[in-house]
Amino acid sequence: MSTTSSHSALERALHRLAFATRRAQLGLADLEARMFGKELRATTMGAPVFITALPRAGTTMLLEVLAGCPEFATQTYRDMPFVLCPMLWRKFSRRARRQGVAQERAHGDGIVISPDSPEAFEEVLWLTFFGKHYGTHTITPWRDCRKAEFLESFAAHRRKVVALRAREEPRANRYLAKNNQNIARIGALLDAVPEAMVLVPFRAPLQQAASLLPQHLHFSALHQKDAFAKRYMADLGHFDFGANLRPIDFDGWHGSRAPQAPQHLHFWLDYWLATYRHLLTHPESPRLTFVDFERLATTRQVTALADRLGIADTAMLAQSAERLRPLPLRPVATAGLPISLLSALQETLAALQQRALR
């Protein structure tokens, strides 16, 4: 997501039109499936990979590394705003194709993106079919997602993304997406897509929480001064930070927590603990892989990752992994934090490291 000031008046109008009703986009998606039926039927599909975590765990860097492998297909920022009908939108927007001008994304974290940068917009589908999970203040985790219309739409969406990529790279046959909110539905996702693989990166809790807090403050200020920025993120299902913040209420942690507001580090440490404790309850499986991001970024050893995901071009993955870098370490004041909380964080981190890819 770029800085919203870069969106022209026309782009903002198109966004409002596209998201006036998500169901209308689904209708266009059905039309799209008929228009490109022959191409879609000829598209070969491999095992998809979903990257998900509590934000600020290195998910974007991991996405970019994997997207550098020819077998993977992702959506890009060019799919905005008609994200549920990417083939149709690509056809009609071709004449107005923007040049790939790179700029820092709205997070202000030094990550530079362009219209061709990988991104995922599949959360729009979850919003459309499972609106009741998105409460006023929190998001309720999924137990299952057995809705025939959703499963059909989700499968069709993945196929369209792969078909678009295969036009340029014939080896592309695997859908790749980074969607942080998939942590709320990992079990349901693995059941719904039996061939899928899920990667869950993590960082040391004090560092990850110390990165989450300033992002929340940054987006809170942005949303206060730019109503379109707030709407843009909400329409796409980005409830990670700012005025749109809706934490995922794992195991009822949000309702039972101490009264710490998200303007405090304590809140984000509580959230980290609830999240990764819950994720560790998922049974061990070769389809669910925890990734110690700092270790991966420091060593850039991707052999085990290639083996786990069945990546064919390991040389290309190793080359793409050269862009990995350790995230900046922040000074974190722990005075005033409960000893019991710090101990629980350390125990959970140790459990994650024990289960992490080596």
N, C-alpha and C positions, 0 to 999 in steps of 0.2 A: 504494500500500500504506500503510495507516494504521499507527499505532503498535499493536503487538500487545496492549498492555494494554487496548485498546478492544474486544477480542473477548470476548464473553460466553462462559460455559461451554457454552451451547447452540451458539454459532457454532463454537467449537473442536471440539465433538463432530461437528457436521455436516461440518466440514472433514476430520476423520479418516475419517468414513464415505465422503465423496466421493472421497478419494484413496487409500482402502485398496487399490483397484485401478483404474487408469485405464481398463483394458479394459471394466470395468463401465459407466463413463460412455459409452464408445463404443457399447455396447449400447443404452443409453438414448437416445443420439443417433440411432441407427437408428429406434427407436420414435418419436422426436420427428419425424423426417423423414416418417414415414407419417401421423402425427397432423395435421401442418400442411402436408401435401403440396399442397393446393390453393393455399394462400397462398404457398408457396415457388415453385411453378410460375409464379405470376403476378408474381413479384418480378423487376424489371428490374435487370440488373447492368452497371455501368460499370467502367472501368479502376481496379483497386485501387492504393493507395499504401502502401508500406512504408517506415517511418522506422527507420533503424538506424545505430548508431555504437558506438565504444567509449564506455562511460558517461561522464557529466559533460560531454557535448558540446552540451547544450541540447535533447536529444531530447524531453523532456517538454513544454517550452515550445512547440516546433515542433508537437508533436501537438495541444496545446490550441488553437493558432492555426488549424490546418487543420480541427480538429473543430468550430470555430465556423462553418464553411461548411455550408450546408444539404445539399449533395450528398454529404457524407461520413457514414459510419456506423462507429461504433466499439463495442467492448464497454465496459462500465463496471464499477465495483466491485460493482454489484448482481448481476452474473453469478456472483460467488463464492457457494459453492464448486463448483457444478456447471457449470463453465465450458465443457464440451463439449456441453452441451444447454441453451443459454440460453433458448430459447423455452419448453421444458417447465418449467424452473426458474422462469421469470417467471410462468408460469401458477399454479404451486403456492405460490409465495412472495408472491403479490399481497396476501393478507390480512395478512401480517406485514411489509409494506413499511416500511422504515425511513425516517424523515425525513432530508432531505438536510443533515445536520449537518456542517459543514466543520471540519477539523482538520488540523494539520500532519502530513505523511506521515513515515514512520519514518526517512527520511534525515536529518531535522533540518535541512533546508536552506531552510526558509521557504516551500516550496511547499505550498499548502493544497489539500486534496482533500475530496471528499464522496462518498457512494455513487453519485452521478451523474457523477462525473469520468470522462473517457475513460481506458481502460487496455486492454491487450491480454493475452490469456491463451493465445495460439496455441502458445506454446512447449510446452505440455502435449502437444499433438499430436506435435511433433517428438520429445519424450521417449518417447512411447508407441511410435512406429514406428522410431525410430533410436537405441535405448538404447545400442548399442555405441559411439556417438560420444562418450558421456559417460564418460570414464575417471575413475579415482580422483582424479587430480591435475589433469588437463587435459581439454579438449574438442578432438576432432579435426575439422578443417574438412570440409565436405561437397564431394564432387566432383559428385554428382548425387543426386536424390531420387526416382528412377523406381521407385516402388512403387505399383501400381495402387490398392491399398486406401487408402494415405495420400493420394494425389492426389484420390481421390473424397471422402475425409473432409474434407480441407482445403478443397476447393471447396464442399462442403455447409456447412461451418462458416462460411465467408465469406457465403454466401447467407443463412443464418439471422440473422447479425448485421445485414445490410442489411434483411431483412424486418422485424425488430424495430424498427429505427429508422424505417422507412418507415411504420409505424403512426402515428407522431407527426409525421413530416416527409415528405410524399409525394415531395419532390424528392430524398430520399436514395437513392442507387443505387451508391455507391462505398465499398467496404470500405477502412478506414484502420486501420493498426496501427503501434505503436511497439514494436519488439522488438529490443533491443540484440544479441541473439545471432544475428540474421539476418546479421550481418557474416561469420559463419562459413560462409555458404552463398549468397552473393549470386548467383553464377553459376547454381547449381542452382535458386534461387528464380525467377530470370528465365526459365529454361528451362521450369520447371514451370507458371508462370503467364504465358503469352506477352504478355498485355496489361498486365502489372504495371509499375509505376514505383517506383524505389527512391531515397530521399533519404538521403544520408550527411552529416550535419553534422560539423564539426570545429572545434577551438579551437587556439590556440597550445599546443604540447606542454608547456611548463613550467607553464602555467596549468591545463591539463586534468589533468596528472599531479598537480599540487599540490592538486587537488580530489578526485582518486581516492584518494590516500593517507589523508586523514582519514575518508573514507567507509568505507574498509576497516577502519580502527581502530575507528570507531564501531560498525559491524556486528559486528566481532569481540567487542567488549565486550557488545553486546546478545545475541548468540547464546550467550555464556558464561553469562549470567544467565537467559535465557529460552529453554528448549528448544523451545517451540512456535514462537517467532519463527524459529528455525533450520529447523524442519520446514516451516513455512509457505512460506518462500522456496524451499527445495529442491523441494517438491512442485510449485511453479509453474515450476520451471526457472530460478530466479534464482541464478546462480552467479558474480555479479559481484564480491561482496565477502564479507568476514567468514569464518566457519568453513566456509562452503560454497564458498569461492573455487575456481574451476576455470578458469584462463585458457584462451583459445583458442590452440592451439599452431600459429600461422601459420608455415609453412615451417620447422618444427622449432626456433623461436627459444627455446622454454622449456627444452629439453634442452641447448641449446648455450650458453646465456647464462652470464654471470659469476654467481657464487653470491651474488646479492642477494635477500634475502627481501622479501616484500610489505610489511614494516614500514618499508621504505626507499623514498625517492623514486626512486632509481635503478631499481628494479624496474618502477615504473609508466612511467618514461620508456622503458625497454626495450620494454615492452608496447605503448606508444603507437607507437613506431617500427616494430615488427614488424607491428602492425595496419595502419597507414595505408600502409606500404610495400607490403604485400600487396594492399590495396584498390586501390592505384594500378595494379596489374598488370591489372585488369579493363579490357577494351577500352572506349574512349570510345563512348558511346551516349546518345541522348536519353532512354533509359529509366533510366539511372544518373546521378544528379546529386549532385555534392559541393556542400555549402553551408557557406560561411564564416559560422558562427553569429554571431560577434561583429560582423561587418560587417552582417549582416541585422538583428541586434538594435539596432544603433546607428542605422542609416538607416531601418529599417522600410519599405524599398522592396520591395514584393512583386510588382511588375508582372512581372518576369522569372520569378518562381516561379509565378505564375498562368498565364503563357503556357506554361511547361514542363509543368505538370501539366494544362493544359486546363481550368482552373477557370472555371466559367461566371459565377458571381457575384463579380466582382473587387472590387466595392464592399464586399461582406460580408467578403471576405478582408482588405482594407485595414483595416476596422473591427476585425476580430479581431486583427490584427497590432499594434494599439495596446497589447496586453498584453505584447509583447516588451520585454525590458530586458537591457542588457548584464550579464553575470555578474560578481560581485565579483572584482577583481584581488587576487591573493595575493602577498605577498613571497616570493620563491623564492631560497634560497641555492644558488648553483651551484658554490661552492668544493668541490673534491674530485671533481667530476664530470669524466669524461674529455673532453678537448677534441674527440676524434674523435666521441664521442656527441653533444655539443652541435652540432657541424657537421652530422652526419647528420640530426639533428632539424630544423635550419634548412633544409636542402636538401629534406627531405620536405615540410615546411610550404610552402615556395615552390612545389613541384610541385602540392600540393593547391590552393593559391591560383590557380595557373595554370589548373587544370581546373574551378575553382569557378564556380557560377552567377554571372553579373554583371548 
